[in-house]
Amino acid sequence: ERLVAACDLTEAMGQAACHRAEFNEALLLGRETLTTMCKVFGQERATINHVLDAMSALASVHSHWGDHAAALTLHTDALVLARRVLGDSHQATLHAIGEIGGTHTSMGSFEEALPLLTEAVDGWSRHKGPDHPVTLICLANLGNTPPSVPSAALVLRACCRAAILHMEMGNDEQCLSLLPQALEAELGVHGPLHPQTLLCLGNLGSLLYN
């Protein structure tokens, strides 16, 4: 427990350095955390989330620095590990799929991103039923992870990314099918006056106007 707490502190310091745009320090701290997590926890199912979280955090630093190729490598490794240890439908696996899709989007690789983001949204929705948009924010007891607002945020981010991606590619019908779901999810998570909700509403209004 002390070691986990120390790793959490190191990771938090890395995130703070990243926010200060001190990327060299952030990368060093992120790599230290990941190395320690791998040594301590290995690839045991009960503790693999510690390793996957460290991989995701380090990938995030690379993305902030603009090194999307390095971030993509880490997210891909995380996906392989999550699939092997936790299975295809686990939250960590779906999260990794969404992150790979998001990284492809940042790299401008829209054709590669779209099927991944769609798979992430479909995977989340399948657990609570595909017919109601509330499933995007009502995930509970998925895999070994308890219900949490961060889980809803991951689904929401995947849905919004997919909608924006369809818009950029000119797929108006697909975008129109996702944006209302994203808007309802934003309302449920953030409320009507949150900037993300207003942005989603503006995108929907713009699409309908066009």
Secondary structure per residue as TSV (DSSP state, phi and psi in degrees):
chain	resnum	aa	ss	phi	psi
A	1	E	-	360.0	-38.5
A	2	R	H	-65.3	-39.2
A	3	L	H	-66.5	-41.1
A	4	V	H	-62.2	-43.1
A	5	A	H	-61.8	-40.4
A	6	A	H	-65.0	-41.0
A	7	C	H	-65.8	-39.2
A	8	D	H	-62.1	-39.8
A	9	L	H	-66.1	-43.2
A	10	T	H	-61.7	-42.3
A	11	E	H	-63.5	-41.4
A	12	A	H	-63.1	-39.7
A	13	M	H	-63.9	-39.2
A	14	G	H	-63.6	-41.6
A	15	Q	H	-65.3	-38.9
A	16	A	H	-64.2	-40.9
A	17	A	H	-63.6	-38.3
A	18	C	H	-63.2	-41.8
A	19	H	H	-66.1	-26.7
A	20	R	T	-86.3	3.9
A	21	A	T	65.0	25.0
A	22	E	-	-95.5	75.3
A	23	F	H	-72.2	-32.9
A	24	N	H	-61.2	-45.9
A	25	E	H	-64.6	-41.4
A	26	A	H	-62.2	-40.5
A	27	L	H	-66.7	-41.7
A	28	L	H	-61.1	-45.3
A	29	L	H	-67.3	-39.4
A	30	G	H	-64.8	-41.5
A	31	R	H	-67.1	-37.8
A	32	E	H	-62.0	-44.1
A	33	T	H	-62.3	-46.5
A	34	L	H	-64.0	-42.8
A	35	T	H	-61.1	-44.0
A	36	T	H	-65.5	-44.6
A	37	M	H	-60.2	-42.5
A	38	C	H	-64.2	-40.2
A	39	K	H	-68.5	-40.1
A	40	V	H	-79.4	-45.4
A	41	F	H	-102.2	-22.6
A	42	G	T	59.8	-134.7
A	43	Q	T	-124.4	36.4
A	44	E	-	-75.5	138.1
A	45	R	T	-57.4	-39.9
A	46	A	T	-68.1	-23.5
A	47	T	T	-124.9	6.4
A	48	I	H	-64.2	-25.0
A	49	N	H	-61.6	-30.1
A	50	H	H	-61.5	-43.0
A	51	V	H	-68.5	-44.3
A	52	L	H	-64.1	-38.6
A	53	D	H	-63.9	-40.4
A	54	A	H	-66.0	-38.6
A	55	M	H	-64.4	-42.7
A	56	S	H	-64.6	-40.6
A	57	A	H	-65.1	-42.6
A	58	L	H	-66.2	-40.0
A	59	A	H	-61.2	-37.2
A	60	S	H	-62.7	-38.6
A	61	V	H	-62.6	-46.1
A	62	H	H	-58.8	-40.8
A	63	S	H	-64.4	-43.5
A	64	H	H	-61.7	-31.2
A	65	W	H	-81.7	-8.7
A	66	G	T	91.0	3.8
A	67	D	-	-91.1	74.0
A	68	H	H	-69.7	-28.0
A	69	A	H	-63.5	-42.8
A	70	A	H	-66.5	-39.4
A	71	A	H	-63.0	-41.6
A	72	L	H	-62.4	-39.5
A	73	T	H	-62.1	-44.4
A	74	L	H	-66.2	-44.7
A	75	H	H	-63.6	-37.8
A	76	T	H	-66.8	-42.7
A	77	D	H	-61.7	-39.2
A	78	A	H	-64.2	-39.6
A	79	L	H	-64.2	-45.0
A	80	V	H	-59.3	-44.3
A	81	L	H	-66.0	-44.4
A	82	A	H	-64.5	-42.0
A	83	R	H	-61.8	-43.9
A	84	R	H	-69.4	-40.0
A	85	V	H	-91.3	-39.0
A	86	L	H	-108.4	-21.8
A	87	G	-	102.8	167.1
A	88	D	T	-69.7	-27.9
A	89	S	T	-100.7	3.3
A	90	H	S	-71.0	151.4
A	91	Q	H	-55.8	-41.5
A	92	A	H	-63.4	-35.9
A	93	T	H	-68.0	-46.0
A	94	L	H	-64.1	-37.0
A	95	H	H	-62.8	-44.2
A	96	A	H	-63.5	-40.3
A	97	I	H	-60.0	-45.8
A	98	G	H	-63.4	-38.0
A	99	E	H	-68.0	-38.2
A	100	I	H	-64.0	-43.3
A	101	G	H	-60.8	-42.6
A	102	G	H	-64.8	-36.9
A	103	T	H	-67.9	-41.2
A	104	H	H	-60.0	-38.1
A	105	T	H	-61.4	-45.3
A	106	S	H	-62.0	-29.2
A	107	M	T	-86.6	-3.3
A	108	G	T	80.9	10.7
A	109	S	-	-90.6	71.4
A	110	F	H	-65.5	-38.2
A	111	E	H	-64.2	-36.2
A	112	E	H	-74.4	-33.9
A	113	A	H	-72.2	-40.5
A	114	L	H	-58.0	-50.5
A	115	P	H	-65.0	-30.9
A	116	L	H	-69.7	-45.5
A	117	L	H	-65.8	-37.4
A	118	T	H	-64.4	-42.2
A	119	E	H	-62.0	-39.7
A	120	A	H	-64.2	-47.6
A	121	V	H	-63.0	-45.0
A	122	D	H	-63.0	-39.5
A	123	G	H	-63.0	-44.9
A	124	W	H	-63.2	-46.2
A	125	S	H	-64.8	-34.0
A	126	R	H	-60.7	-28.2
A	127	H	H	-73.0	-25.3
A	128	K	H	-120.0	6.7
A	129	G	-	100.4	137.6
A	130	P	T	-85.2	-6.0
A	131	D	T	-89.9	-11.1
A	132	H	-	-127.4	127.6
A	133	P	G	-62.7	-20.0
A	134	V	G	-62.7	-19.9
A	135	T	G	-60.3	-22.9
A	136	L	G	-68.4	-21.9
A	137	I	T	-123.2	9.8
A	138	C	-	-118.2	37.0
A	139	L	-	-73.2	135.7
A	140	A	-	-146.4	139.3
A	141	N	S	53.5	39.2
A	142	L	B	-81.7	118.5
A	143	G	T	62.4	-129.8
A	144	N	T	-101.8	11.7
A	145	T	B	-102.5	130.2
A	146	P	-	-73.2	164.2
A	147	P	-	-58.2	141.5
A	148	S	-	-161.7	153.3
A	149	V	H	-64.1	-39.3
A	150	P	H	-55.1	-35.6
A	151	S	H	-60.8	-44.3
A	152	A	H	-63.6	-38.2
A	153	A	H	-64.0	-36.2
A	154	L	H	-64.7	-44.6
A	155	V	H	-64.5	-44.4
A	156	L	H	-60.1	-44.0
A	157	R	H	-62.9	-41.0
A	158	A	H	-63.5	-42.6
A	159	C	H	-65.1	-44.3
A	160	C	H	-65.3	-41.7
A	161	R	H	-60.3	-44.6
A	162	A	H	-62.6	-41.4
A	163	A	H	-64.1	-45.4
A	164	I	H	-64.7	-38.4
A	165	L	H	-63.1	-44.7
A	166	H	H	-59.9	-39.3
A	167	M	H	-63.4	-44.2
A	168	E	H	-65.8	-29.1
A	169	M	T	-88.6	-1.3
A	170	G	T	80.8	13.1
A	171	N	-	-88.0	76.0
A	172	D	H	-63.8	-38.5
A	173	E	H	-65.1	-43.9
A	174	Q	H	-65.7	-40.0
A	175	C	H	-62.9	-42.3
A	176	L	H	-64.5	-27.5
A	177	S	H	-77.4	-24.3
A	178	L	H	-94.9	-35.5
A	179	L	H	-61.1	-42.3
A	180	P	H	-60.8	-36.4
A	181	Q	H	-65.2	-43.4
A	182	A	H	-62.6	-40.7
A	183	L	H	-63.8	-44.4
A	184	E	H	-64.5	-37.7
A	185	A	H	-66.3	-41.8
A	186	E	H	-60.0	-43.4
A	187	L	H	-61.0	-40.7
A	188	G	H	-69.9	-35.4
A	189	V	H	-87.7	-45.8
A	190	H	H	-109.1	-19.8
A	191	G	-	93.3	171.0
A	192	P	T	-75.0	-19.4
A	193	L	T	-105.7	2.8
A	194	H	S	-69.7	142.5
A	195	P	H	-54.0	-37.4
A	196	Q	H	-66.5	-38.2
A	197	T	H	-64.7	-44.4
A	198	L	H	-65.5	-37.4
A	199	L	H	-63.9	-43.9
A	200	C	H	-62.8	-41.7
A	201	L	H	-62.9	-41.9
A	202	G	H	-63.7	-40.4
A	203	N	H	-63.1	-42.2
A	204	L	H	-64.3	-44.0
A	205	G	H	-62.6	-41.4
A	206	S	H	-63.1	-42.5
A	207	L	H	-64.1	-45.0
A	208	L	H	-64.7	-38.5
A	209	Y	H	-63.1	-45.1
A	210	N	-	-67.2	360.0
